[in-house]
Amino acid sequence: MFSRLNTLVSGLFHAVSGLVVLVLILHVAFFNWQLMTPRDVGGTFMGGGMETPMYLMSWGVALLGLVIAVLLRLPGAIGGWIGSGLVPLGIGTWWQLNYPDNDTGNAIYSISEHEIGSFMIIGVILLSSGLYAREKLKNREPDPEQMPVQFIAAVLLAAFFIGVPLAKYKQASLPHCAFNKSGEQLTVCIGDKRVIID
């Protein structure tokens, strides 16, 4: 009976840990793509760079989640760390090969090829440190006494990195030129049409 229960708990722990690592890799991939995709931002407000700090911060939070998973030695965390290095290398290679042509010279892109190269260097650092950590930790046996703490941490990481994006997704975006009932402007206005938000 206890053996079956332990097997069930261990299987659940590995499943939750695998889900956490997968979600963290998806976060890293999403924010790397957003940061490394060259977009024509000529003529946009502040050069179209208003979202960049948010993406950088979110990317850093996702990497912090991976660091926590590695420090807690969650199953698959080292693989996730290695994957977090492969992602910018793959995306960076794609955009280095497919960087948009600027024949007219009028386009201003959100990221230069040099800046994409900087992200790729970060990817090399993450990849090499992950491979080094895997080599150092490969012969260490997991400590069964640590599993309850690891399981709780894995559940908390999953709740945060799944719950926050879902909550953000469920928030309805405000229409253009929105005002609240007291007359405060909530979004950027282009044109004369106003929308009053309760």
C-alpha positions in Angstrom: 0.0 0.0 0.0 2.7 2.5 1.0 4.9 1.5 -1.9 2.0 2.2 -4.3 1.3 5.6 -2.6 5.0 6.5 -2.8 5.1 5.6 -6.5 2.0 7.7 -7.1 3.4 10.7 -5.2 6.7 10.4 -7.0 5.0 10.2 -10.4 2.9 13.3 -9.6 6.0 15.1 -8.4 7.9 14.3 -11.6 4.8 15.3 -13.7 4.5 18.7 -11.9 8.2 19.3 -12.2 8.2 18.5 -15.9 5.2 20.9 -16.4 7.1 23.7 -14.5 10.2 23.2 -16.7 8.1 23.1 -19.9 6.2 26.3 -18.9 9.4 28.1 -18.0 11.0 27.2 -21.4 7.8 28.4 -23.1 8.1 31.7 -21.2 11.8 32.1 -22.2 11.0 31.2 -25.8 8.1 33.7 -26.0 10.0 36.6 -24.5 13.1 35.9 -26.6 11.0 35.9 -29.7 9.4 39.2 -28.7 12.8 40.8 -27.9 14.7 39.4 -30.9 12.1 39.9 -33.7 13.0 42.9 -35.8 10.0 45.1 -36.3 9.8 48.4 -38.3 9.2 51.0 -35.5 9.8 54.1 -37.7 7.1 56.6 -36.8 5.9 54.9 -33.7 5.8 56.6 -30.3 9.2 56.4 -28.6 10.5 54.2 -31.4 8.2 51.4 -30.5 10.3 50.5 -27.5 7.7 50.8 -24.7 7.2 47.1 -24.4 10.9 46.2 -24.4 11.5 46.8 -20.6 8.4 44.7 -19.8 9.7 41.9 -22.0 13.2 42.1 -20.5 11.8 42.0 -17.0 9.5 39.1 -17.8 12.4 37.2 -19.5 14.5 37.8 -16.4 11.7 36.5 -14.1 11.4 33.3 -16.3 15.1 32.8 -16.0 14.9 33.3 -12.2 12.2 30.6 -12.1 14.6 28.3 -13.9 17.4 29.2 -11.4 15.1 28.3 -8.5 14.1 25.0 -10.2 17.8 24.2 -10.7 18.8 25.1 -7.1 15.9 23.0 -5.8 17.1 20.2 -8.1 13.7 19.6 -9.6 13.7 16.8 -12.2 14.3 18.2 -15.6 15.5 21.6 -14.4 19.0 21.2 -15.8 17.5 20.2 -19.1 15.4 23.4 -18.9 18.5 25.5 -18.2 20.2 24.0 -21.3 17.1 24.6 -23.3 17.0 28.3 -22.2 20.4 28.6 -23.8 19.4 26.8 -27.0 16.3 29.0 -27.5 18.1 32.4 -28.1 20.7 30.6 -30.2 18.0 29.2 -32.5 15.9 32.4 -32.7 19.0 34.5 -33.1 20.4 32.3 -35.9 17.0 32.5 -37.7 16.9 36.3 -37.5 20.6 36.6 -38.5 19.8 34.6 -41.6 16.5 36.3 -42.3 17.1 39.9 -41.1 14.8 42.2 -43.1 16.3 44.1 -46.0 16.4 47.9 -45.7 16.9 48.8 -49.3 15.3 52.2 -49.0 17.0 53.1 -45.7 13.7 54.4 -44.3 13.0 51.5 -42.0 14.0 51.6 -38.4 14.0 48.2 -36.8 13.4 47.5 -33.1 16.6 45.4 -32.8 19.8 45.4 -34.8 21.8 42.4 -36.0 24.5 43.3 -33.4 21.9 43.3 -30.6 20.6 39.9 -31.8 24.2 38.7 -31.5 24.3 39.9 -27.9 21.3 37.7 -27.1 23.0 34.8 -28.8 26.1 35.3 -26.6 23.8 35.1 -23.5 22.4 31.9 -25.0 25.9 30.5 -25.3 26.6 31.4 -21.6 23.3 29.7 -20.5 24.0 26.6 -22.6 27.6 26.1 -21.4 26.7 26.7 -17.7 23.8 24.2 -18.1 26.1 21.6 -19.6 28.7 22.2 -16.9 26.0 21.9 -14.1 24.7 18.7 -15.7 28.2 17.2 -15.7 28.7 18.1 -12.1 25.4 16.9 -10.8 24.9 13.8 -12.9 26.1 11.3 -10.3 24.3 12.8 -7.4 21.4 10.8 -6.1 18.1 12.6 -5.3 17.4 13.0 -1.6 13.9 11.5 -0.8 13.6 13.7 2.3 13.8 16.8 0.1 10.9 15.7 -2.1 8.1 17.4 0.0 9.9 20.8 -0.2 10.6 20.3 -3.9 7.0 19.3 -4.6 5.6 22.4 -2.8 8.1 24.6 -4.7 7.2 23.0 -8.0 3.4 23.6 -7.3 4.1 27.2 -6.4 6.2 27.8 -9.5 3.5 26.2 -11.7 0.8 28.3 -10.0 2.7 31.5 -10.6 4.0 30.9 -14.2 0.6 29.5 -15.3 -1.7 31.6 -13.2 -0.2 35.1 -14.0 -0.4 34.7 -17.8 -3.9 33.3 -17.6 -5.0 36.2 -15.4 -3.4 38.6 -17.8 -5.0 36.9 -20.8 -8.5 37.1 -19.2 -8.2 40.8 -18.7 -10.2 42.6 -21.4 -8.0 45.1 -23.2 -9.4 48.7 -23.1 -10.6 50.2 -26.4 -8.8 53.1 -28.0 -9.5 56.5 -26.4 -11.1 55.1 -23.2 -12.1 57.4 -20.3 -13.5 56.6 -17.0 -16.7 58.3 -15.7 -14.7 60.9 -13.8 -13.1 62.0 -17.1 -9.6 60.5 -16.6 -8.0 59.3 -19.8 -7.1 55.6 -19.7 -5.7 54.9 -23.2 -4.1 56.8 -26.0 -6.5 58.7 -28.2 -6.3 59.0 -31.9 -9.3 60.9 -33.3 -12.3 62.4 -31.6 -14.3 59.2 -30.6 -14.3 58.6 -26.9 -15.4 55.5 -25.0 -16.5 55.7 -21.4 -15.5 52.8 -19.2 -17.5 51.9 -16.1 
